[in-house]
């Protein structure tokens, strides 16, 4: 064996010499990825910035709740104490359950996200008509439950709006029917679901991609604003997080993941059974990416078959009731359900001409409509204009991520959770292309945004490495 001297080693490799052509390609296979420095001044400054965001947003939320209470705009004085208590409790929980796996830096980002959600709850509280109804009905149900009257009627269908009223009633039992406390519990449910979602994705992406995904999910305005209220969005996002945790375990050949899947499907299905059907279809597609063999794979598949059988039977029936059908047995019934949704939502000032997916050629425009519109020139109020700006940012990030996604195409097709995200987004676009109201669409979009942000983070965080013309990687 020859020994290379330090003098000889100092001679640059051919690929390092001036004039050598270098080609940048995307990451392939399962080779480890590099990322921004995990130690040193850069990461320290970044974490400090997120700590400041967490502190400022939490203090601002507490103060604003106090101001609203003093001005008697809403019963929010309790928020002055509740917001710091939730922040402290959330920090302890995240350090206990998330930091060992995701690292201290991720916990700092999540704490900033928690503060932003409590801050977003302030304007949501002032403009949330549905939340007032849920709270009023929840207080009524709570009074009946305190009197041990468990036969109280929610007044609306279950699954559906009635389920949220029941959940509000149960939460009001513990919050003493304090409006702001119930409000923040619902906001916390959505936050927990988003954390569960992120932790499910952690093992399938690089550290760079995961950190980028955490920033996108925690800082994205729609994911902070719409679910920070007493309503369906917070419950659905919590359920989606549970299903992703279950799916991640099933894709790793752990049959126990089926219990989490069932819990998540139940949470989503009791509120929006048609969205739970999208989750179920994405799970089946994700299973196609698995290549493991052995008894553990067979057990996991049997567990998934049971979940799919139970879930399909219940959710199809619940979705049919929601859309006024006797059952959903084929494409024709799905078309009738979409017609129902289109007629019901195409009203008010925010209505527009829908772009239904009747053929593959309709998909691009439908995707733009469901994920990005309204465009700025289509906005007719401040909220719509804010949604339009957010859509433009999303469109830019999607376009920017395309080269990285193409570089990662093999992993997208071979990784269960990645394929799951693609399937959920695709089916969501198909079904929600029937909605003809920008206001409704902007709010419903919060359910699919985490999956879209997964694809963006994968594309933007795809590793680049250089290869010299002689074939040597550097």
C-alpha positions, 0 to 999 in steps of 0.5 A, spaced: 500 500 500 502 506 497 503 512 502 501 519 499 505 524 502 502 531 504 505 534 498 502 530 493 495 530 496 496 538 496 495 537 488 488 539 486 484 533 483 482 534 476 475 536 477 478 542 482 482 545 476 480 551 473 476 550 467 473 543 468 466 543 467 462 541 473 455 539 472 449 540 478 445 534 479 439 532 484 440 527 490 439 520 488 438 514 492 438 514 499 445 517 500 445 522 506 444 529 505 448 535 507 444 542 509 445 548 512 450 548 518 447 544 524 452 548 529 455 554 529 453 562 528 448 561 523 444 556 526 444 560 533 442 566 529 436 562 526 434 559 533 434 566 536 430 569 531 425 563 532 425 564 539 424 572 538 418 570 534 415 565 539 416 570 545 413 576 541 407 573 538 405 569 545 406 576 549 402 580 543 396 574 543 395 575 551 395 583 551 390 583 545 386 578 549 386 582 555 385 589 551 378 585 547 376 583 554 377 590 557 373 593 551 368 588 552 369 586 545 369 579 547 369 575 553 377 574 553 380 576 559 382 569 561 386 569 555 391 573 559 393 567 563 391 562 558 396 564 553 402 564 557 400 557 560 399 554 553 406 556 551 409 554 557 406 547 557 407 546 549 414 548 550 415 542 556 411 537 551 415 539 545 422 538 549 419 532 552 416 528 546 419 532 539 426 534 541 429 527 542 427 526 535 427 532 531 432 536 535 432 543 539 432 547 533 425 544 530 422 545 537 424 552 537 420 553 530 414 549 533 414 554 539 414 560 534 408 556 530 404 555 537 405 563 538 403 565 531 397 560 532 395 563 538 396 570 535 391 568 529 386 566 534 385 574 536 382 576 529 379 569 528 375 570 534 372 577 532 370 575 525 368 567 526 360 567 526 360 559 526 365 559 532 359 563 536 354 558 534 359 552 536 360 555 543 353 557 544 351 550 542 357 547 546 355 551 552 348 548 552 350 541 551 355 542 557 349 544 561 346 538 559 352 533 561 353 536 567 346 534 569 347 527 567 343 528 561 346 524 555 340 524 551 341 531 549 340 533 541 346 537 538 341 539 533 345 538 527 347 532 523 352 527 526 357 526 522 357 533 520 356 540 524 353 536 530 359 532 531 363 539 532 357 541 537 358 535 541 366 536 541 365 543 543 360 541 549 365 536 552 371 541 551 366 546 555 365 541 561 373 542 562 373 550 560 367 552 565 364 554 558 369 560 558 369 562 550 376 564 550 379 557 553 375 553 548 377 557 543 384 556 544 383 548 545 381 548 538 387 552 536 391 547 540 388 541 537 390 543 530 397 545 532 398 538 535 395 535 528 400 539 525 406 537 529 404 529 528 404 531 521 411 533 521 413 528 525 410 522 521 414 525 515 421 526 519 424 519 517 422 520 510 426 526 508 433 529 509 434 534 515 434 540 510 428 538 507 424 537 514 427 543 517 424 547 511 418 543 511 417 545 519 418 552 517 413 552 511 408 549 516 409 553 522 409 560 518 404 559 513 398 564 514 392 559 512 395 554 517 395 559 522 389 563 521 383 558 519 384 552 524 385 557 530 378 557 531 372 553 534 370 549 527 371 543 523 378 545 520 382 544 527 378 538 528 380 535 521 387 537 521 388 534 528 385 527 525 390 528 519 396 528 523 393 522 527 392 518 520 399 520 518 402 518 524 398 511 523 400 511 515 408 512 517 407 506 522 404 502 517 409 503 511 414 501 516 411 494 517 408 496 524 401 493 524 400 497 530 399 503 526 392 501 524 390 503 531 392 511 530 389 510 523 382 508 525 383 514 530 385 519 525 379 517 520 374 517 526 376 524 527 376 526 520 370 522 518 365 525 524 366 532 521 368 531 514 367 524 511 368 525 504 375 528 506 376 522 510 375 518 504 380 522 501 385 520 506 383 513 505 384 513 498 391 516 499 393 510 504 391 505 499 396 509 494 401 509 499 401 502 500 403 501 493 410 504 494 412 498 499 417 493 497 418 489 504 417 482 505 416 477 510 411 476 516 411 483 518 409 486 512 403 481 511 400 483 518 401 490 516 397 489 510 392 485 513 391 490 518 390 496 513 385 491 509 381 491 515 382 499 516 380 500 509 374 495 509 371 498 515 373 505 513 370 505 506 363 502 509 362 507 514 365 513 510 361 512 504 355 511 508 356 518 511 358 522 505 352 519 502 348 522 507 352 529 507 350 529 500 343 527 500 344 520 496 342 513 498 349 511 497 355 512 493 356 506 489 360 508 483 362 514 478 355 516 477 354 517 484 360 521 485 358 526 480 351 527 483 355 529 489 359 534 486 353 537 483 350 538 489 357 541 492 357 546 486 350 548 487 351 549 494 357 553 494 356 557 487 353 563 491 354 570 494 359 575 492 365 570 492 362 565 487 366 564 480 365 559 475 368 552 477 373 548 473 370 541 474 375 535 472 372 531 467 378 529 463 385 529 465 386 535 461 382 539 466 387 537 471 392 543 471 387 549 471 383 545 476 389 545 480 391 552 479 383 554 482 383 549 488 390 551 490 392 558 488 386 562 486 383 567 487 388 571 483 389 578 485 384 581 480 379 576 482 379 579 490 373 583 492 375 584 499 381 584 504 381 577 506 380 575 499 386 579 497 390 576 502 388 569 500 390 571 493 397 574 495 398 567 499 396 563 492 401 567 488 407 565 493 405 558 493 405 558 486 412 561 486 414 556 491 411 550 487 414 552 480 421 553 484 421 546 487 419 543 480 427 541 478 428 538 485 421 534 485 424 531 478 430 530 481 427 526 487 422 522 482 424 515 484 423 517 491 416 520 490 414 513 487 418 509 492 416 512 498 409 511 502 408 517 505 411 521 499 406 517 494 401 518 500 402 526 499 401 526 492 395 522 492 391 526 497 393 532 493 391 529 487 384 526 489 383 533 493 383 537 487 379 532 483 373 533 489 374 540 491 374 543 484 366 543 484 366 548 489 364 555 486 366 560 492 373 563 493 371 564 501 369 557 502 375 554 498 380 558 501 378 556 508 377 548 506 384 549 502 388 548 509 386 541 509 391 540 503 396 545 504 400 540 509 401 535 503 402 541 498 408 543 502 411 537 503 412 536 496 415 543 496 420 542 501 422 536 498 423 539 491 426 546 494 430 541 499 433 536 494 441 536 495 445 538 489 452 535 488 457 536 483 460 531 478 466 533 474 466 531 466 471 525 468 465 522 472 468 523 479 463 526 484 465 532 488 
